[in-house]
Amino acid sequence: MNQLNFVGNLGNDAEVRYTADGKAITSWSVALKSGFGKSEKTNWVRCSMFGERGTKVSMYLTKGAQVAVSGELSLNEYTNKQGENKAS
């Protein structure tokens, strides 16, 4: 089973986009902090929600708000302009 659960703070307001056939995609980024002091680091997780439910919750997903996310993990790989592979 591929299940991911985490709590963090939103880095920006949720963004709602629409596909060519009119389906809504709501996206937002969540900051996950780990460690403390000089060893503290922040990892960013990009989240997406499809359909009308995402459109409805987007008004509550504002920068700085604390959120709990539960869903399926999907890693996407891309190549940047320098030809380096990156995972997102």
C-alpha positions as CSV (number, residue, x, y, z in Angstrom):
1,M,0.0,0.0,0.0
2,N,1.4,3.4,-1.0
3,Q,0.1,5.8,1.7
4,L,1.8,9.1,2.9
5,N,0.7,11.2,5.9
6,F,2.3,14.4,7.1
7,V,1.7,17.7,8.8
8,G,3.3,21.0,7.7
9,N,2.7,24.6,6.7
10,L,1.6,25.9,3.4
11,G,4.3,27.9,1.5
12,N,1.8,29.7,-0.7
13,D,-2.0,29.9,-1.4
14,A,-3.5,27.0,-3.2
15,E,-3.7,27.4,-7.0
16,V,-6.7,26.1,-9.0
17,R,-6.1,25.3,-12.7
18,Y,-8.4,23.6,-15.2
19,T,-7.6,21.0,-17.9
20,A,-8.7,21.4,-21.5
21,D,-11.8,19.4,-20.8
22,G,-12.7,21.6,-17.7
23,K,-11.6,19.3,-14.8
24,A,-10.2,21.2,-11.8
25,I,-6.7,20.6,-10.4
26,T,-5.9,22.2,-7.1
27,S,-2.1,22.4,-6.2
28,W,-0.2,23.7,-3.2
29,S,3.2,23.2,-1.5
30,V,3.8,22.1,2.1
31,A,7.0,22.8,4.1
32,L,8.1,19.8,6.3
33,K,10.7,20.8,8.9
34,S,13.0,18.2,10.5
35,G,15.9,18.5,12.9
36,F,16.6,21.5,15.1
37,G,19.2,24.2,15.6
38,K,22.0,24.2,12.9
39,S,20.8,20.8,11.6
40,E,17.3,22.0,10.9
41,K,16.2,21.5,7.3
42,T,13.0,22.0,5.3
43,N,11.7,19.7,2.6
44,W,9.0,20.8,0.3
45,V,6.2,18.5,-0.9
46,R,4.0,19.5,-3.9
47,C,0.4,18.3,-3.5
48,S,-2.5,18.1,-5.9
49,M,-6.1,17.4,-5.6
50,F,-8.4,16.7,-8.5
51,G,-12.1,17.6,-9.0
52,E,-14.6,19.8,-7.3
53,R,-13.5,18.9,-3.7
54,G,-10.1,20.6,-4.4
55,T,-11.9,23.7,-5.7
56,K,-14.0,23.9,-2.5
57,V,-11.1,23.5,0.0
58,S,-8.8,25.9,-1.9
59,M,-10.3,28.9,-0.1
60,Y,-8.9,27.4,3.2
61,L,-5.5,26.6,1.9
62,T,-3.7,29.9,2.4
63,K,0.0,30.7,2.9
64,G,1.2,29.8,6.4
65,A,-1.7,27.7,7.4
66,Q,-0.9,24.4,9.1
67,V,-2.3,21.4,7.2
68,A,-2.5,17.6,7.5
69,V,-2.2,15.7,4.2
70,S,-3.0,12.1,3.6
71,G,-2.7,10.5,0.2
72,E,-0.8,8.5,-2.4
73,L,2.9,9.3,-3.1
74,S,3.9,9.8,-6.7
75,L,7.4,10.7,-7.7
76,N,8.0,12.6,-11.0
77,E,11.4,12.8,-12.7
78,Y,12.4,15.6,-15.0
79,T,15.6,16.8,-16.7
80,N,16.7,20.5,-16.1
81,K,18.4,22.7,-18.7
82,Q,21.8,21.5,-17.6
83,G,20.8,17.9,-18.4
84,E,20.7,16.8,-14.7
85,N,17.9,14.4,-13.7
86,K,15.8,15.6,-10.7
87,A,13.0,13.9,-8.8
88,S,10.1,16.0,-7.7
